[in-house]
Amino acid sequence: MGLARSALLWISENRTLREKLPRYRFIRRAVNRFMPGEELDDALAAASALKQDRINTIFTRLGENVLDEHTAREVADHYVDASRKISNLGVDAYLSVKLTQLGLDLGEDLCVGNLERIIQAAEEAKTWVWIDMEQSPYVDRTLRIYRRMRERHKKVGVCLQSYLRRTERDLAELLPLSPGIRLVKGAYKEPPDVAFTRKAEVDANYLTLSKTMLDAAANGVFFGVATHDQSLIDRINEESRRRGLDKSRYELQLLYGIRTDVQRRLAAEGYSVRCLISYGSYWFPWYVRRLAERPANVWFVLKNLFA
Ligand SMILES: Cc1cc2nc3c(=O)[nH]c(=O)nc-3n(C[C@H](O)[C@H](O)[C@H](O)COP(=O)(O)OP(=O)(O)OC[C@H]3O[C@@H](n4cnc5c(N)ncnc54)[C@H](O)[C@@H]3O)c2cc1C
């Protein structure tokens, strides 16, 4: 792992910096590049604009590691309300949630109760709920909860990370459930016994897992290809053509503000493209993970210092 990436991931997990740095105006200005605003209405407005380019959306309200029950329930209330707004406005938007934001650190039952409420509301709005994957100590619990939800609900998916050595096995075990899987490379700082350390290994694993997913997509499994890596996207599109898979059988999912040119081009070429829009006031750790993915982005932050 590069030094800059390691340092940024350390900052994202440091409690004091998490509290102090977001107060600086130049940092607040820089974050605007990756999120349209702090409110759900900002995300809804951005979704309507993206729709004109044939790009659908996923909404996520930023937050993680919630440590009181009241806040965890309030997060669920927020998503229930968001489902209603999505339905009323007629936008094609999924929800994406973090289990630690729904109280997983406080107990599985609390978290499952909150998640169940969100999924039921999303079902009424005829949309999907996706479960994010967080740091590796959460993977077992996340997959256990996903299995419980998938037994009861159809439109629920989970994220898997190609940097984890275990993911190939996890995917094989999930496939019989006919799951929805969003495949990402992985955004956290992980030890080498748990995660591949070389980018080439993470990318190679992403492609291997994608081939398995494309085979499964032909049989109705929902595959979200969540990466901005142009060469991987091209390879996956090519593999799907080779299998004679219709473009509608999988989705290309990217983050708001990243490779916007690629998002528009892919949508214009007829691929199903979905943009994940984050909003909310708790953006600092999430934002620093975006900087870690491309440390050159730090220059963008510094430019705002002088703007
Ligand atoms: C829809 C979606 C959902 C996600 N959900 C999760 C999740 O639940 N759990 C999790 O661990 N991770 C999640 N991630 C983040 C993911 O793990 C990666 O950290 C992130 O997508 C960057 O990796 P990459 O696949 O784009 O490849 P990279 O190899 O990191 O990047 C490929 C290229 O994309 C561009 N790029 C990538 N990131 C940036 C950036 N921040 N700024 C500017 N350009 C950039 C650059 O041109 C770069 O060369 C999600 C990502 C997406 C798109």
The ligand as a Gaussian input file, in Angstrom:
#p B3LYP/6-31G(d) Opt

LIG

0 1
 C      -21.117000       2.417000      -6.317000
 C      -19.976000       2.179000      -5.378000
 C      -20.217000       1.637000      -4.128000
 C      -19.150000       1.387000      -3.254000
 N      -19.389000       0.759000      -2.069000
 C      -18.351000       0.363000      -1.294000
 C      -18.550000      -0.432000      -0.128000
 O      -19.683000      -0.765000       0.252000
 N      -17.446000      -0.839000       0.569000
 C      -16.163000      -0.500000       0.186000
 O      -15.192000      -0.938000       0.838000
 N      -15.962000       0.281000      -0.895000
 C      -17.007000       0.716000      -1.638000
 N      -16.767000       1.483000      -2.761000
 C      -15.408000       2.065000      -2.985000
 C      -14.478000       1.081000      -3.673000
 O      -14.108000       0.034000      -2.807000
 C      -13.193000       1.774000      -4.156000
 O      -12.503000       2.283000      -3.048000
 C      -13.420000       2.902000      -5.142000
 O      -14.431000       2.581000      -6.046000
 C      -12.116000       3.202000      -5.946000
 O      -11.694000       2.062000      -6.629000
 P      -11.894000       1.830000      -8.204000
 O      -12.593000       0.518000      -8.373000
 O      -12.575000       2.962000      -8.831000
 O      -10.442000       1.580000      -8.766000
 P       -9.101000       2.417000      -8.646000
 O       -8.041000       1.527000      -9.198000
 O       -8.925000       2.944000      -7.265000
 O       -9.354000       3.630000      -9.612000
 C       -9.458000       3.507000     -11.020000
 C       -9.483000       4.892000     -11.639000
 O      -10.701000       5.557000     -11.250000
 C      -10.448000       6.921000     -10.954000
 N      -10.711000       7.150000      -9.516000
 C      -10.946000       6.213000      -8.559000
 N      -11.183000       6.781000      -7.373000
 C      -11.085000       8.107000      -7.579000
 C      -11.238000       9.242000      -6.745000
 N      -11.535000       9.115000      -5.450000
 N      -11.077000      10.467000      -7.292000
 C      -10.801000      10.617000      -8.605000
 N      -10.647000       9.576000      -9.451000
 C      -10.788000       8.348000      -8.950000
 C       -9.005000       7.171000     -11.285000
 O       -8.949000       7.600000     -12.629000
 C       -8.369000       5.817000     -11.158000
 O       -7.229000       5.660000     -11.936000
 C      -17.819000       1.745000      -3.643000
 C      -17.588000       2.278000      -4.909000
 C      -18.626000       2.495000      -5.774000
 C      -18.334000       3.045000      -7.138000

